[in-house]
Amino acid sequence: MTFVSLAQATRSLGIDAKTLHRWLADAQLPLQCHPHDGRKKGLSEEYLQVLARLHQRRLASSEEEGPAQLLCQIPALPADLLSLPEQLAAMQAQLVTLQQQVADLTRLITQHGPGPAIPLAPTKPPRTAKRPAKPTPPAPRSRRAAKPPSKSAHVIPRVEYGPEGRYVVICPKQGLLPLEPDTPEWFAWLAAQSSFRFVGKLGRFTAHHEWRVPRGAWRAHRHIRNHGYTLRLAPTHDLTMAVLEHTAEALQAHLT
């Protein structure tokens, strides 16, 4: 077995030491020790031939010509050309990642639809001094009054902890929004909302923006067993995902 040092291998392949180590790792070829000096690392002539065939490299001649003559005859490749294979591999990895993200977003859109809205409890109308209206006579049995069309429920945005292990924001009109919780985009989106539905890991509730309260505070509401529970949340700039989860857990405790 012919021992080839790392320096000789890089000169023969026309690459740097970092690229040589990466090629060896990709081909699962281990380094070998010098037969007489265990401190020196290198590879065999057979491994060198394998790397040259895998990467379509022509091995430089190791005849009696000195390094200076070889450098004069064969100009060194520019560094940007040598790094092209690494850049191509990085671009391919990014393309695979983007394709996986598109597939995940498509699956989330198909799995999660806008949740049903929980309307607020109606307030009692103020009493007036008007006389009660006279009851209208019932319509004849042969003529049944037409039933008025029911109004569609108001659908609000939804913040949900998805099966992928992360929070998603679903808008009724725009679908899945590319928002990350606790970011400037998240707080800017909250400032433009009046209410949203939160479904977390520990519970759920409906959040309403108290615009009459200074500094824009929020409150959480949930109806449990014919009883409504309301908790005060933080202002918009402090409404983090941890605050929402803590409030959901506190409201969920009323079920026990």
DRENDO-1510 file (C-alpha; in Angstrom, 1 decimal, always signed):
<recs>
REC; n; res; u; v; w
REC; 1; MET; +0.0; +0.0; +0.0 .
REC; 2; THR; +1.4; +3.4; -1.1 .
REC; 3; PHE; +1.0; +6.1; +1.6 .
REC; 4; VAL; +0.1; +9.5; +0.4 .
REC; 5; SER; +0.3; +12.5; +2.8 .
REC; 6; LEU; -2.5; +15.0; +3.1 .
REC; 7; ALA; -0.3; +17.7; +1.4 .
REC; 8; GLN; +0.5; +15.4; -1.5 .
REC; 9; ALA; -3.2; +14.5; -1.9 .
REC; 10; THR; -4.3; +18.1; -2.0 .
REC; 11; ARG; -1.7; +18.9; -4.6 .
REC; 12; SER; -2.6; +15.9; -6.7 .
REC; 13; LEU; -6.4; +16.7; -6.6 .
REC; 14; GLY; -5.9; +20.5; -6.9 .
REC; 15; ILE; -8.0; +21.3; -3.8 .
REC; 16; ASP; -7.4; +22.6; -0.3 .
REC; 17; ALA; -7.3; +20.5; +2.9 .
REC; 18; LYS; -10.8; +21.5; +4.0 .
REC; 19; THR; -12.3; +20.2; +0.8 .
REC; 20; LEU; -10.2; +17.0; +1.0 .
REC; 21; HIS; -11.6; +16.2; +4.5 .
REC; 22; ARG; -15.2; +16.8; +3.3 .
REC; 23; TRP; -14.7; +14.6; +0.3 .
REC; 24; LEU; -13.3; +11.8; +2.5 .
REC; 25; ALA; -16.3; +12.1; +4.9 .
REC; 26; ASP; -18.8; +12.1; +2.0 .
REC; 27; ALA; -17.2; +8.9; +0.6 .
REC; 28; GLN; -16.8; +7.4; +4.1 .
REC; 29; LEU; -13.1; +6.9; +3.5 .
REC; 30; PRO; -11.1; +7.0; +6.8 .
REC; 31; LEU; -7.7; +8.6; +7.2 .
REC; 32; GLN; -4.7; +6.2; +7.7 .
REC; 33; CYS; -1.5; +6.5; +9.7 .
REC; 34; HIS; +1.9; +6.5; +8.3 .
REC; 35; PRO; +3.4; +3.0; +8.4 .
REC; 36; HIS; +6.5; +4.2; +10.3 .
REC; 37; ASP; +5.3; +7.4; +12.0 .
REC; 38; GLY; +1.9; +7.2; +13.7 .
REC; 39; ARG; +1.7; +10.9; +14.2 .
REC; 40; LYS; +1.4; +11.5; +10.4 .
REC; 41; LYS; -2.0; +11.1; +8.8 .
REC; 42; GLY; -2.7; +10.4; +5.1 .
REC; 43; LEU; -4.5; +8.1; +2.8 .
REC; 44; SER; -3.7; +5.3; +0.4 .
REC; 45; GLU; -3.1; +5.5; -3.3 .
REC; 46; GLU; -6.3; +3.6; -3.9 .
REC; 47; TYR; -8.4; +6.1; -1.8 .
REC; 48; LEU; -6.8; +8.9; -3.8 .
REC; 49; GLN; -7.9; +7.2; -7.1 .
REC; 50; VAL; -11.4; +6.8; -5.7 .
REC; 51; LEU; -11.7; +10.5; -4.9 .
REC; 52; ALA; -10.4; +11.5; -8.3 .
REC; 53; ARG; -13.0; +9.3; -10.0 .
REC; 54; LEU; -15.9; +10.5; -7.8 .
REC; 55; HIS; -15.2; +14.2; -8.4 .
REC; 56; GLN; -13.8; +13.8; -12.0 .
REC; 57; ARG; -10.4; +15.1; -11.1 .
REC; 58; ARG; -7.2; +14.4; -13.0 .
REC; 59; LEU; -4.4; +13.6; -10.6 .
REC; 60; ALA; -1.3; +15.8; -11.0 .
REC; 61; SER; +1.8; +14.0; -12.2 .
REC; 62; SER; +4.4; +13.2; -9.4 .
REC; 63; GLU; +7.4; +12.8; -11.6 .
REC; 64; GLU; +10.8; +14.5; -11.0 .
REC; 65; GLU; +9.5; +18.0; -11.8 .
REC; 66; GLY; +9.7; +20.3; -8.8 .
REC; 67; PRO; +6.8; +22.1; -7.2 .
REC; 68; ALA; +7.9; +25.4; -8.8 .
REC; 69; GLN; +7.8; +23.9; -12.3 .
REC; 70; LEU; +4.4; +22.4; -11.8 .
REC; 71; LEU; +3.0; +25.7; -10.6 .
REC; 72; CYS; +4.4; +27.4; -13.7 .
REC; 73; GLN; +3.0; +24.9; -16.1 .
REC; 74; ILE; -0.4; +24.3; -14.4 .
REC; 75; PRO; -2.0; +27.5; -13.1 .
REC; 76; ALA; -4.0; +27.2; -9.8 .
REC; 77; LEU; -7.7; +27.5; -10.1 .
REC; 78; PRO; -9.4; +30.5; -8.5 .
REC; 79; ALA; -10.8; +30.1; -5.1 .
REC; 80; ASP; -14.3; +31.0; -6.3 .
REC; 81; LEU; -14.2; +28.1; -8.9 .
REC; 82; LEU; -13.1; +25.7; -6.2 .
REC; 83; SER; -16.0; +26.6; -4.0 .
REC; 84; LEU; -18.6; +26.1; -6.7 .
REC; 85; PRO; -19.4; +22.5; -5.7 .
REC; 86; GLU; -19.9; +23.6; -2.1 .
REC; 87; GLN; -22.2; +26.5; -3.2 .
REC; 88; LEU; -24.2; +24.1; -5.4 .
REC; 89; ALA; -24.7; +21.7; -2.5 .
REC; 90; ALA; -25.8; +24.5; -0.2 .
REC; 91; MET; -28.3; +25.7; -2.8 .
REC; 92; GLN; -29.7; +22.2; -3.3 .
REC; 93; ALA; -30.1; +21.9; +0.5 .
REC; 94; GLN; -32.0; +25.2; +0.6 .
REC; 95; LEU; -34.3; +24.1; -2.2 .
REC; 96; VAL; -35.2; +20.9; -0.4 .
REC; 97; THR; -35.9; +23.0; +2.8 .
REC; 98; LEU; -38.2; +25.4; +0.9 .
REC; 99; GLN; -40.1; +22.5; -0.7 .
REC; 100; GLN; -40.7; +21.0; +2.7 .
REC; 101; GLN; -41.9; +24.3; +4.1 .
REC; 102; VAL; -44.4; +24.7; +1.2 .
REC; 103; ALA; -45.7; +21.2; +1.8 .
REC; 104; ASP; -46.1; +21.9; +5.5 .
REC; 105; LEU; -48.0; +25.1; +4.9 .
REC; 106; THR; -50.3; +23.4; +2.4 .
REC; 107; ARG; -51.0; +20.7; +4.9 .
REC; 108; LEU; -51.8; +23.2; +7.6 .
REC; 109; ILE; -54.2; +25.1; +5.4 .
REC; 110; THR; -56.1; +22.0; +4.5 .
REC; 111; GLN; -56.2; +20.7; +8.1 .
REC; 112; HIS; -57.1; +23.9; +10.0 .
REC; 113; GLY; -60.1; +25.9; +9.0 .
REC; 114; PRO; -61.3; +29.0; +10.8 .
REC; 115; GLY; -62.8; +28.0; +14.2 .
REC; 116; PRO; -66.3; +29.0; +15.2 .
REC; 117; ALA; -66.6; +32.4; +16.9 .
REC; 118; ILE; -68.0; +32.7; +20.4 .
REC; 119; PRO; -70.3; +35.8; +20.4 .
REC; 120; LEU; -70.3; +38.1; +23.5 .
REC; 121; ALA; -73.2; +37.8; +25.9 .
REC; 122; PRO; -75.9; +40.3; +24.9 .
REC; 123; THR; -76.3; +43.3; +27.2 .
REC; 124; LYS; -79.7; +44.1; +28.6 .
REC; 125; PRO; -81.4; +47.0; +26.8 .
REC; 126; PRO; -82.2; +50.1; +29.0 .
REC; 127; ARG; -85.8; +50.3; +30.2 .
REC; 128; THR; -87.9; +53.0; +28.6 .
REC; 129; ALA; -91.2; +54.5; +29.6 .
REC; 130; LYS; -92.9; +53.6; +26.3 .
REC; 131; ARG; -96.1; +51.8; +26.5 .
REC; 132; PRO; -96.1; +48.2; +25.4 .
REC; 133; ALA; -97.2; +47.7; +21.9 .
REC; 134; LYS; -100.4; +46.0; +21.2 .
REC; 135; PRO; -100.1; +42.3; +20.3 .
REC; 136; THR; -100.6; +41.6; +16.7 .
REC; 137; PRO; -103.3; +39.0; +15.8 .
REC; 138; PRO; -101.9; +35.7; +14.8 .
REC; 139; ALA; -101.7; +35.0; +11.2 .
REC; 140; PRO; -104.2; +32.5; +9.7 .
REC; 141; ARG; -103.2; +28.9; +9.8 .
REC; 142; SER; -103.3; +28.7; +6.0 .
REC; 143; ARG; -100.5; +31.3; +5.8 .
REC; 144; ARG; -97.3; +30.6; +7.6 .
REC; 145; ALA; -95.0; +33.5; +8.1 .
REC; 146; ALA; -91.7; +33.2; +6.2 .
REC; 147; LYS; -88.7; +32.5; +8.4 .
REC; 148; PRO; -86.2; +35.4; +8.1 .
REC; 149; PRO; -82.7; +34.3; +6.9 .
REC; 150; SER; -80.2; +33.7; +9.7 .
REC; 151; LYS; -77.3; +36.0; +9.8 .
REC; 152; SER; -73.8; +34.4; +9.3 .
REC; 153; ALA; -71.7; +34.2; +12.4 .
REC; 154; HIS; -68.8; +36.6; +12.6 .
REC; 155; VAL; -65.6; +34.6; +12.1 .
REC; 156; ILE; -62.5; +36.0; +13.9 .
REC; 157; PRO; -58.8; +35.1; +13.5 .
REC; 158; ARG; -57.4; +32.0; +15.2 .
REC; 159; VAL; -54.1; +31.5; +17.0 .
REC; 160; GLU; -53.5; +27.8; +17.4 .
REC; 161; TYR; -50.8; +25.4; +18.6 .
REC; 162; GLY; -50.6; +23.0; +15.6 .
REC; 163; PRO; -49.6; +19.3; +15.4 .
REC; 164; GLU; -46.3; +20.4; +14.0 .
REC; 165; GLY; -45.2; +21.6; +17.4 .
REC; 166; ARG; -45.5; +25.4; +16.7 .
REC; 167; TYR; -48.1; +28.2; +16.8 .
REC; 168; VAL; -49.9; +29.2; +13.6 .
REC; 169; VAL; -52.1; +32.3; +12.9 .
REC; 170; ILE; -55.1; +31.6; +10.6 .
REC; 171; CYS; -57.0; +34.6; +9.2 .
REC; 172; PRO; -60.6; +34.0; +7.9 .
REC; 173; LYS; -59.8; +36.0; +4.7 .
REC; 174; GLN; -56.1; +35.5; +4.1 .
REC; 175; GLY; -55.7; +32.0; +5.4 .
REC; 176; LEU; -52.4; +31.0; +7.1 .
REC; 177; LEU; -50.3; +34.0; +8.0 .
REC; 178; PRO; -46.4; +33.8; +8.1 .
REC; 179; LEU; -46.2; +35.2; +11.6 .
REC; 180; GLU; -43.8; +34.1; +14.3 .
REC; 181; PRO; -45.0; +34.7; +17.9 .
REC; 182; ASP; -43.3; +37.3; +20.1 .
REC; 183; THR; -41.8; +39.2; +17.1 .
REC; 184; PRO; -42.4; +42.8; +16.0 .
REC; 185; GLU; -44.7; +41.5; +13.2 .
REC; 186; TRP; -46.7; +39.6; +15.8 .
REC; 187; PHE; -47.3; +42.7; +18.0 .
REC; 188; ALA; -48.1; +44.8; +14.9 .
REC; 189; TRP; -50.7; +42.3; +13.9 .
REC; 190; LEU; -52.2; +42.3; +17.4 .
REC; 191; ALA; -52.5; +46.1; +17.4 .
REC; 192; ALA; -54.7; +45.9; +14.3 .
REC; 193; GLN; -57.1; +43.3; +15.8 .
REC; 194; SER; -60.2; +43.7; +18.0 .
REC; 195; SER; -60.5; +40.0; +18.9 .
REC; 196; PHE; -59.1; +36.6; +18.2 .
REC; 197; ARG; -59.6; +32.9; +19.2 .
REC; 198; PHE; -56.7; +31.3; +21.1 .
REC; 199; VAL; -56.3; +27.5; +21.2 .
REC; 200; GLY; -53.1; +26.6; +23.1 .
REC; 201; LYS; -51.5; +23.6; +24.6 .
REC; 202; LEU; -53.1; +24.1; +28.0 .
REC; 203; GLY; -56.6; +25.5; +27.1 .
REC; 204; ARG; -58.5; +27.9; +24.9 .
REC; 205; PHE; -60.4; +31.2; +25.2 .
REC; 206; THR; -61.5; +34.3; +23.2 .
REC; 207; ALA; -59.5; +37.5; +23.5 .
REC; 208; HIS; -61.1; +40.9; +23.1 .
REC; 209; HIS; -59.3; +44.2; +22.8 .
REC; 210; GLU; -60.5; +46.8; +25.4 .
REC; 211; TRP; -59.9; +49.9; +23.3 .
REC; 212; ARG; -61.4; +52.2; +25.9 .
REC; 213; VAL; -58.7; +51.1; +28.4 .
REC; 214; PRO; -55.5; +53.2; +28.3 .
REC; 215; ARG; -52.5; +51.4; +26.7 .
REC; 216; GLY; -54.7; +49.0; +24.9 .
REC; 217; ALA; -55.3; +46.2; +27.4 .
REC; 218; TRP; -56.8; +42.8; +26.4 .
REC; 219; ARG; -59.2; +40.5; +28.3 .
REC; 220; ALA; -59.8; +36.7; +28.0 .
REC; 221; HIS; -63.4; +35.2; +28.1 .
REC; 222; ARG; -64.6; +31.6; +28.2 .
REC; 223; HIS; -68.0; +30.2; +28.8 .
REC; 224; ILE; -67.9; +27.0; +30.9 .
REC; 225; ARG; -70.9; +25.1; +32.2 .
REC; 226; ASN; -73.4; +28.0; +31.7 .
REC; 227; HIS; -71.1; +30.4; +33.4 .
REC; 228; GLY; -68.8; +33.1; +31.9 .
REC; 229; TYR; -65.3; +33.7; +33.1 .
REC; 230; THR; -63.2; +36.7; +32.3 .
REC; 231; LEU; -59.5; +37.4; +33.0 .
REC; 232; ARG; -57.5; +40.5; +32.3 .
REC; 233; LEU; -54.6; +40.1; +29.9 .
REC; 234; ALA; -51.6; +42.2; +29.2 .
REC; 235; PRO; -51.4; +45.3; +26.9 .
REC; 236; THR; -50.7; +44.7; +23.2 .
REC; 237; HIS; -46.9; +45.2; +23.5 .
REC; 238; ASP; -46.7; +42.6; +26.3 .
REC; 239; LEU; -49.2; +40.0; +25.0 .
REC; 240; THR; -46.7; +37.2; +24.5 .
REC; 241; MET; -47.4; +33.5; +23.9 .
REC; 242; ALA; -46.4; +32.7; +27.5 .
REC; 243; VAL; -49.1; +35.1; +28.8 .
REC; 244; LEU; -51.7; +33.5; +26.5 .
REC; 245; GLU; -50.8; +30.0; +27.6 .
REC; 246; HIS; -50.9; +31.0; +31.3 .
REC; 247; THR; -54.3; +32.5; +31.0 .
REC; 248; ALA; -55.6; +29.5; +29.1 .
REC; 249; GLU; -54.4; +27.2; +31.9 .
REC; 250; ALA; -56.1; +29.4; +34.5 .
REC; 251; LEU; -59.4; +29.3; +32.7 .
REC; 252; GLN; -59.1; +25.5; +32.0 .
REC; 253; ALA; -58.8; +25.0; +35.8 .
REC; 254; HIS; -62.5; +25.8; +36.2 .
REC; 255; LEU; -63.4; +22.5; +34.5 .
REC; 256; THR; -61.9; +20.5; +37.4 .
</recs>
